[in-house]
Every structure is written in structure tokens, then in C-alpha cells.
Amino acid sequence: MRRITCWLMSTVAAVVLLFSYRTSTIGGATATTTAGDTTVTPQTSTTPSPSATQSSGSASSGNKTYTGSVAQTQWGPIQVTITVSDGKITDIAVPVYPNGNHRDEEINAFALPALKQEVLAAQSAKIDTVSGATVTSDGYVESLQSAIDAAHLS
């Protein structure tokens, strides 16, 4: 009788623990980015198109900024903006990227600077992905390529 009681109580405890286990919320978070005191929320347009805008620098400097399309990844949207001067990519910004949880922030803290360095060195979207950030890298390259296409770079 004592064994049956112990077995029954352990089974009940195991079932209670299983049903109280909280699953991950990684996929359910919405992505927003913050730049200083300004919060940027991803665009909800289904087919954003690349666009070109004059940078805030002087018009004589020849710097132009091109914004890539928003690439939808399983972890959230990502968008790349490039600055082009004399036919070369001189700067890259990522105004929209997944950061809905601590793990996204951790991954992007090392992945985005590494991807930026790769692009500045390669001057194209033909770059290596960052290990551990494959989804982010793929979305980054997709958005980057649309910005490069908008800039008419080869």
C-alpha cells in the first residue's frame, strides 16, 4: 500500500510540473529597435520597396543613403541602410532588427558589427554568414542586396 501511495504522489507531482512548465516566447515577440530616445517600429507594409534618399551630409560630398527592403525572418524583420560615396559603400546602418528578447539582443550585439565589417571589406552582399546568427545573416544579406540594387552598384 505504501508503494502505491508513493508512486501515485510522484506521478501527480510529475504531471503538475509538466503542465506548469513555461515554454519559450521567442517567436511571439514583436521586434522594435531603439535609437537614442526614439523607438523605431518595423513597417507593416507587405511589399516595401528600396528607396534612395540624400544623406544629411552636404550635397557636394556625394554621399547618398539607400534603404533596403524589410526582410522577414523567423525571429522578426531586418532592414539595412547603406551610405554610398563615389561608388563605394562607406557606412551601414541597421534601423530594424529583431530584439524582442534577451537572446536576440545577445546575438545581434556580435552579429551586426561582424556583418558590417564583412560588407565594408567585400563591397557587396556576397559575404559569409555569422555562425550562430544564420537567420539574422540571411535577412541582413537579403535587405542589403535590395539596397545595393537601389544604389545601382555592381
C-alpha positions in Angstrom: 0.0 0.0 0.0 2.8 2.3 0.8 4.5 1.8 -2.6 1.2 2.6 -4.4 0.8 5.8 -2.4 4.4 6.9 -3.2 4.0 6.0 -6.9 0.7 7.9 -7.1 2.1 11.0 -5.4 5.2 11.1 -7.7 3.0 10.7 -10.8 0.8 13.6 -9.7 3.9 15.7 -8.9 5.4 15.0 -12.4 2.1 15.8 -14.2 1.8 19.1 -12.3 5.4 20.0 -13.1 4.9 19.2 -16.8 1.7 21.3 -17.1 3.3 24.3 -15.2 6.4 24.4 -17.5 6.5 27.7 -19.4 7.5 27.4 -23.0 9.7 29.9 -24.8 8.2 33.1 -26.2 10.9 33.7 -28.8 8.7 33.6 -31.9 5.8 35.6 -30.4 7.7 38.8 -29.6 7.4 41.8 -31.8 10.6 43.5 -32.9 11.4 47.1 -32.3 14.6 49.0 -32.2 15.7 51.9 -30.3 18.0 54.6 -31.4 18.7 57.1 -28.6 15.4 58.2 -27.3 13.5 57.3 -30.4 11.8 54.0 -30.9 11.5 52.6 -34.4 8.8 50.1 -35.1 9.1 47.9 -38.1 7.0 48.8 -41.1 3.8 46.8 -41.7 3.8 47.2 -45.4 3.8 43.8 -47.1 6.0 44.8 -50.1 8.3 47.6 -49.1 10.5 48.8 -51.9 14.0 50.0 -51.8 14.4 53.8 -51.8 17.2 56.3 -52.1 17.4 59.4 -50.0 20.0 62.1 -49.8 22.1 61.8 -46.6 22.2 64.5 -44.1 25.7 65.5 -45.3 26.3 68.2 -47.8 25.1 67.6 -51.3 28.6 68.3 -52.6 30.0 65.4 -50.6 28.3 62.9 -52.9 27.1 60.7 -50.1 23.7 59.0 -50.7 21.8 56.7 -48.4 19.9 53.7 -49.8 17.4 51.8 -47.7 16.9 48.1 -48.4 13.6 46.3 -48.2 12.4 44.8 -44.9 13.4 41.1 -44.9 11.1 39.0 -42.8 12.9 36.3 -40.8 11.5 33.7 -38.4 12.8 35.9 -35.5 11.5 39.2 -36.9 12.1 41.8 -39.6 15.5 43.2 -40.5 16.3 46.2 -42.7 19.7 47.5 -43.8 20.6 51.1 -44.9 23.8 51.8 -46.8 25.7 55.0 -47.4 27.4 55.2 -50.8 30.2 57.7 -51.7 32.0 57.6 -55.1 30.5 54.2 -55.9 31.7 52.6 -52.7 29.8 51.5 -49.6 31.1 53.7 -46.8 28.7 53.0 -44.0 26.0 50.6 -43.0 23.1 51.0 -40.5 20.5 48.5 -39.4 17.5 50.5 -38.2 15.2 47.5 -37.9 16.3 44.2 -36.5 14.9 41.5 -34.1 15.4 42.4 -30.5 12.3 41.2 -28.8 14.1 39.2 -26.2 17.5 39.0 -24.4 18.7 36.2 -26.8 18.0 38.4 -29.9 19.9 41.3 -28.3 22.8 39.0 -27.5 23.1 37.5 -30.9 22.7 40.8 -32.7 25.3 42.5 -30.5 28.0 40.4 -32.1 26.4 39.6 -35.4 25.6 43.0 -36.8 29.0 44.6 -36.3 30.6 41.5 -37.9 28.3 41.6 -40.9 29.0 45.3 -41.3 32.8 44.6 -41.4 32.3 41.9 -43.9 30.3 44.2 -46.2 32.7 47.0 -46.0 35.5 44.7 -46.9 33.7 42.9 -49.7 31.8 45.9 -51.0 28.9 43.5 -52.0 26.3 41.2 -50.5 28.5 38.2 -51.2 29.6 37.7 -47.6 29.9 34.9 -45.1 27.2 34.4 -42.6 27.9 34.7 -38.9 28.0 31.4 -37.0 25.1 31.3 -34.5 23.2 34.0 -36.3 22.4 32.4 -39.6 18.8 33.6 -39.8 19.8 37.2 -39.0 22.7 37.0 -41.5 20.3 35.7 -44.3 17.8 38.5 -43.6 20.7 41.1 -43.5 22.0 39.9 -46.9 18.5 40.0 -48.4 17.9 43.6 -47.3 21.5 44.6 -48.2 21.1 43.3 -51.7 18.0 45.3 -52.3 19.8 48.4 -51.0 22.8 47.7 -53.3 20.3 47.2 -56.2 18.7 50.5 -55.5 22.2 52.1 -55.5 23.0 50.5 -58.9 26.3 49.1 -57.5 27.7 46.1 -59.2 
